């Protein structure tokens, strides 16, 4: 159950779903979690209104983390630029 903002530096309590943003990520249970085979489940996270304006959540191999939207955009632009440069070199 969602109780507070996923940003550990905020932790504002969740009172209304109309404020902020809900994130849903796939999670995979491993054999050590119980039944002996992988089971599909969903994990829900919430960022309050103030945090969701400047941050987002990103799923990594180790879990879910809070990411600054500006830094995320910069990483995506860098990745696209590298891809375009590789494409130009291959086309030459």
Phi and psi in degrees as a GROMACS rama.xvg file:
@    title "Ramachandran Plot"
@    xaxis  label "Phi"
@    yaxis  label "Psi"
@TYPE xy
-74.4805  130.349  UNK-2
-121.413  -30.3737  UNK-3
-153.815  170.67  UNK-4
-57.7263  139.062  UNK-5
-71.5477  -14.6042  UNK-6
-74.6003  113.015  UNK-7
-63.1636  -20.6467  UNK-8
-87.0129  -3.61632  UNK-9
-110.825  -65.9069  UNK-10
57.0784  31.4898  UNK-11
-61.9955  135.072  UNK-12
-68.136  143.513  UNK-13
-84.2503  118.518  UNK-14
-114.218  -39.744  UNK-15
-133.967  138.116  UNK-16
-76.7782  -13.2588  UNK-17
-71.7731  -17.1728  UNK-18
-104.333  134.255  UNK-19
90.9701  -159.043  UNK-20
-143.539  136.969  UNK-21
-96.1372  137.16  UNK-22
-119.06  138.645  UNK-23
-124.732  125.767  UNK-24
-123.87  145.665  UNK-25
-72.6539  140.238  UNK-26
-131.031  142.806  UNK-27
-114.661  125.747  UNK-28
-82.5591  138.021  UNK-29
-94.9446  173.435  UNK-30
-57.6994  -29.5432  UNK-31
-71.2466  -11.1198  UNK-32
-85.2604  -1.79466  UNK-33
146.638  -83.732  UNK-34
-73.1807  -6.30226  UNK-35
91.5362  -12.5033  UNK-36
-138.28  162.956  UNK-37
-68.7222  138.051  UNK-38
-127.95  143.112  UNK-39
-86.5789  134.954  UNK-40
-148.386  161.043  UNK-41
-111.514  143.283  UNK-42
-116.742  137.402  UNK-43
-112.706  137.97  UNK-44
-134.608  154.146  UNK-45
-132.953  133.254  UNK-46
-108.956  131.977  UNK-47
-64.5018  170.035  UNK-48
-56.4299  -47.2364  UNK-49
-64.3595  -44.7018  UNK-50
-69.6125  -37.3154  UNK-51
-69.8613  -17.4272  UNK-52
-72.5412  -31.2834  UNK-53
-117.238  -8.71298  UNK-54
-132.876  163.232  UNK-55
-141.686  174.663  UNK-56
-110.28  145.839  UNK-57
-133.045  133.465  UNK-58
-88.9625  131.247  UNK-59
-120.96  176.607  UNK-60
-63.847  -29.4233  UNK-61
-91.9261  -4.63042  UNK-62
146.206  -149.19  UNK-63
-116.251  137.689  UNK-64
-133.612  156.493  UNK-65
-84.4379  132.409  UNK-66
-129.916  136.188  UNK-67
-67.6231  130.012  UNK-68
-60.2417  -36.4631  UNK-69
-64.3773  -45.8191  UNK-70
-63.8797  -37.6242  UNK-71
-63.9316  -43.6625  UNK-72
-62.6369  -41.594  UNK-73
-62.5576  -41.149  UNK-74
-63.8378  -39.3437  UNK-75
-67.6728  -40.6358  UNK-76
-63.8877  -43.0716  UNK-77
-60.8392  -41.8188  UNK-78
-64.7913  -42.2435  UNK-79
-65.6734  -40.8396  UNK-80
-62.302  -44.6967  UNK-81
-61.912  -41.954  UNK-82
-63.0068  -43.027  UNK-83
-64.6613  -39.9874  UNK-84
-64.6089  -41.4494  UNK-85
-63.6947  -41.2524  UNK-86
-63.1397  -38.5172  UNK-87
-67.6411  -39.964  UNK-88
-66.2898  -42.5714  UNK-89
-67.0646  -32.2297  UNK-90
-74.9595  -21.2673  UNK-91
